[in-house]
C-alpha cells in the first residue's frame, strides 16, 4: 500500500524483502490514501513535507491509534495538517 501511494507522488521505489528504498528527484503533490493505517498515514504525512504543493491524505485520524499528539506536534513544527 505505501509503495502505491508513494508512486502517486512520482517516487521511484525499489522494494526489498524488509522494506523499500525511495530514489529519484523531488516528490510531487498527490491525493493519497492511508488505508486507515496509522503507520502509512504518518509516513505519507512526512513524505508530503517534501513537496511544494499540498497533498491530501485520506483518513489521517487513524494516527490517533498510536500517537494522539501527532497533529499537535506536527503543527508545533510550523507544518499544516487539517
Kinemage of the C-alpha trace (Angstrom):
@kinemage 1
@onewidth
@group {chain A} dominant
@subgroup {mainchain}
@vectorlist {calphas} color= white
{ca unk a 1} P 0.000 0.000 0.000
{ca unk a 2} L 2.729 2.517 0.923
{ca unk a 3} L 4.540 1.770 -2.350
{ca unk a 4} L 1.433 2.568 -4.401
{ca unk a 5} L 0.848 5.820 -2.547
{ca unk a 6} L 4.467 6.991 -2.860
{ca unk a 7} L 4.352 6.169 -6.574
{ca unk a 8} L 1.393 8.564 -6.846
{ca unk a 9} L 3.891 11.190 -5.640
{ca unk a 10} L 6.239 10.153 -8.502
{ca unk a 11} L 8.663 8.361 -6.183
{ca unk a 12} L 10.971 5.781 -7.695
{ca unk a 13} L 10.708 2.773 -5.405
{ca unk a 14} L 12.960 -0.239 -5.042
{ca unk a 15} L 11.146 -2.851 -2.987
{ca unk a 16} L 13.217 -5.012 -0.655
{ca unk a 17} L 12.225 -8.024 1.423
{ca unk a 18} L 12.332 -5.996 4.628
{ca unk a 19} L 11.463 -2.516 3.377
{ca unk a 20} L 11.839 -0.164 0.455
{ca unk a 21} L 14.271 2.376 -0.948
{ca unk a 22} L 12.999 5.667 -2.361
{ca unk a 23} L 15.169 7.148 -5.103
{ca unk a 24} L 14.864 9.944 -7.591
{ca unk a 25} L 14.002 13.575 -7.752
{ca unk a 26} L 11.535 15.579 -5.691
{ca unk a 27} L 8.179 14.135 -4.822
{ca unk a 28} L 5.020 15.712 -6.224
{ca unk a 29} L 1.749 16.555 -4.505
{ca unk a 30} L -0.971 13.930 -4.797
{ca unk a 31} L -4.250 12.708 -3.352
{ca unk a 32} L -3.239 9.844 -1.092
{ca unk a 33} L -4.933 7.065 0.844
{ca unk a 34} L -3.770 5.981 4.293
{ca unk a 35} L -5.837 2.775 4.078
{ca unk a 36} L -6.776 3.680 7.676
{ca unk a 37} L -3.294 2.501 8.732
{ca unk a 38} L -1.635 4.822 11.248
{ca unk a 39} L 1.876 3.892 10.065
{ca unk a 40} L 1.081 4.682 6.432
{ca unk a 41} L -0.675 7.912 7.399
{ca unk a 42} L 2.358 9.139 9.374
{ca unk a 43} L 4.819 8.111 6.652
{ca unk a 44} L 2.796 9.895 3.962
{ca unk a 45} L 2.490 12.995 6.144
{ca unk a 46} L 6.276 13.150 6.464
{ca unk a 47} L 6.717 12.484 2.721
{ca unk a 48} L 4.318 15.342 1.948
{ca unk a 49} L 6.684 17.758 3.704
{ca unk a 50} L 8.997 17.474 0.714
{ca unk a 51} L 6.528 18.717 -1.888
{ca unk a 52} L 5.821 22.284 -2.935
{ca unk a 53} L 2.032 21.993 -3.190
{ca unk a 54} L -0.387 20.493 -0.658
{ca unk a 55} L -1.129 16.784 -0.684
{ca unk a 56} L -4.394 15.354 0.594
{ca unk a 57} L -4.219 12.210 2.730
{ca unk a 58} L -7.471 10.388 3.480
{ca unk a 59} L -8.260 9.113 6.969
{ca unk a 60} L -5.353 10.682 8.880
{ca unk a 61} L -7.366 10.428 12.100
{ca unk a 62} L -6.242 6.800 12.288
{ca unk a 63} L -2.924 8.200 13.576
{ca unk a 64} L -4.653 8.700 16.934
{ca unk a 65} L -4.455 4.939 17.418
{ca unk a 66} L -0.795 5.190 18.439
{ca unk a 67} L 0.188 8.869 18.529
{ca unk a 68} L -2.597 11.123 19.778
{ca unk a 69} L -0.345 14.208 19.829
{ca unk a 70} L 0.891 13.772 16.239
{ca unk a 71} L -1.161 16.638 14.776
{ca unk a 72} L -0.270 18.940 17.668
{ca unk a 73} L 3.425 18.066 17.453
{ca unk a 74} L 3.387 18.403 13.670
{ca unk a 75} L 1.779 21.843 13.879
{ca unk a 76} L 4.307 22.916 16.544
{ca unk a 77} L 6.991 22.478 13.872
{ca unk a 78} L 5.197 25.016 11.681
{ca unk a 79} L 3.595 22.409 9.430
{ca unk a 80} L -0.020 22.468 8.299
{ca unk a 81} L -2.237 19.468 8.883
{ca unk a 82} L -6.037 19.571 8.776
